[in-house]
Amino acid sequence: MFFDLLKKRRSIRKYINKKIEKEKVDMIIKSALMSPSSRGRRPWEFVLVEDRDLLEKLSNCREHGSQFLKEAALAVVVLADPDKCDVWIEDASIASLIIQLTAHSLDLGSCWIQVRERYKNEFQKTEDYIKELLDIPPDYCVESIIAIGYPGEEKEAHDENNLSMDKVHYNKYNIKYS
Ligand SMILES: Cc1cc2nc3c(=O)[nH]c(=O)nc-3n(C[C@H](O)[C@H](O)[C@H](O)COP(=O)(O)O)c2cc1C
């Protein structure tokens, strides 16, 4: 059941040293290419990185929050052409999540690494560092990197009985849904 998949999906930042089968990589990327997008403009593009040297360099794209990428088997760099769609951020975010959910459905672990609005250091934007490293054309924007690999850690599933139901309102804001 899809609900069970959502309960069990957690951000996985430790991976075992195992290559991801090509069939699984193909399925992940085909899923991303089927993502819904505003007006069907599909402004996203994806760079699949498996090269160990590049993965290590990509893992340094932020001072914190990206180092675990060094041990991942695959990075999917999610970029978009802002000229193709004004809401490219939403489109690229949806594709990023679809990649994560598909990876999880294939017994892989994944974690989102935020790129947009982040800095490698006080002098360089994370996005500029990645674009230079991967030869991404200047007009494109980078939303995220999704790190993927066979899980090297186990995490507790989300508890459906302990969700923030107080965030849910019914008909009007001041009426709680129960
Ligand atoms: C937009 C977004 C940006 C995120 N950026 C990072 C990041 O840069 N580094 C990281 O380790 N995790 C990142 N995460 C993962 C979150 O930390 C994680 O989803 C959150 O703590 C909830 O945990 P869970 O995914 O295991 O349910 C990001 C998640 C989202 C949705």
Ligand as a Chemical Component Dictionary entry (heavy atoms), coordinates in Angstrom:
data_LIG
# 
_chem_comp.id                   LIG 
_chem_comp.type                 NON-POLYMER 
_chem_comp.pdbx_formal_charge   0 
_chem_comp.three_letter_code    LIG 
# 
loop_
_chem_comp_atom.comp_id 
_chem_comp_atom.atom_id 
_chem_comp_atom.alt_atom_id 
_chem_comp_atom.type_symbol 
_chem_comp_atom.charge 
_chem_comp_atom.model_Cartn_x 
_chem_comp_atom.model_Cartn_y 
_chem_comp_atom.model_Cartn_z 
_chem_comp_atom.pdbx_ordinal 
LIG C1  C1  C 0 13.343 20.928 0.827 1  
LIG C2  C2  C 0 14.182 19.975 1.642 2  
LIG C3  C3  C 0 15.509 20.254 1.851 3  
LIG C4  C4  C 0 16.301 19.365 2.577 4  
LIG N1  N1  N 0 17.638 19.619 2.682 5  
LIG C5  C5  C 0 18.432 18.717 3.302 6  
LIG C6  C6  C 0 19.842 18.896 3.293 7  
LIG O1  O1  O 0 20.392 19.831 2.701 8  
LIG N2  N2  N 0 20.603 17.972 3.943 9  
LIG C7  C7  C 0 20.043 16.894 4.613 10 
LIG O2  O2  O 0 20.790 16.104 5.197 11 
LIG N3  N3  N 0 18.699 16.693 4.607 12 
LIG C8  C8  C 0 17.888 17.566 3.967 13 
LIG N4  N4  N 0 16.534 17.347 3.902 14 
LIG C9  C9  C 0 15.930 16.177 4.588 15 
LIG C10 C10 C 0 15.186 16.611 5.856 16 
LIG O3  O3  O 0 16.126 16.935 6.860 17 
LIG C11 C11 C 0 14.258 15.464 6.310 18 
LIG O4  O4  O 0 13.313 15.210 5.295 19 
LIG C12 C12 C 0 13.516 15.824 7.600 20 
LIG O5  O5  O 0 14.416 15.932 8.675 21 
LIG C13 C13 C 0 12.448 14.787 7.955 22 
LIG O6  O6  O 0 13.016 13.490 8.112 23 
LIG P1  P1  P 0 12.528 12.250 7.228 24 
LIG O7  O7  O 0 12.781 12.585 5.787 25 
LIG O8  O8  O 0 13.375 11.085 7.689 26 
LIG O9  O9  O 0 11.074 12.020 7.491 27 
LIG C14 C14 C 0 15.734 18.195 3.160 28 
LIG C15 C15 C 0 14.380 17.927 2.935 29 
LIG C16 C16 C 0 13.620 18.787 2.177 30 
LIG C17 C17 C 0 12.171 18.426 1.905 31 
# 
loop_
_chem_comp_bond.comp_id 
_chem_comp_bond.atom_id_1 
_chem_comp_bond.atom_id_2 
_chem_comp_bond.value_order 
_chem_comp_bond.pdbx_ordinal 
LIG C1  C2  SING 1  
LIG C2  C3  SING 2  
LIG C2  C16 DOUB 3  
LIG C3  C4  DOUB 4  
LIG C4  N1  SING 5  
LIG C4  C14 SING 6  
LIG N1  C5  DOUB 7  
LIG C5  C6  SING 8  
LIG C5  C8  SING 9  
LIG C6  O1  DOUB 10 
LIG C6  N2  SING 11 
LIG N2  C7  SING 12 
LIG C7  O2  DOUB 13 
LIG C7  N3  SING 14 
LIG N3  C8  DOUB 15 
LIG C8  N4  SING 16 
LIG N4  C9  SING 17 
LIG N4  C14 SING 18 
LIG C9  C10 SING 19 
LIG C10 O3  SING 20 
LIG C10 C11 SING 21 
LIG C11 O4  SING 22 
LIG C11 C12 SING 23 
LIG C12 O5  SING 24 
LIG C12 C13 SING 25 
LIG C13 O6  SING 26 
LIG O6  P1  SING 27 
LIG P1  O7  DOUB 28 
LIG P1  O8  SING 29 
LIG P1  O9  SING 30 
LIG C14 C15 DOUB 31 
LIG C15 C16 SING 32 
LIG C16 C17 SING 33 
# 
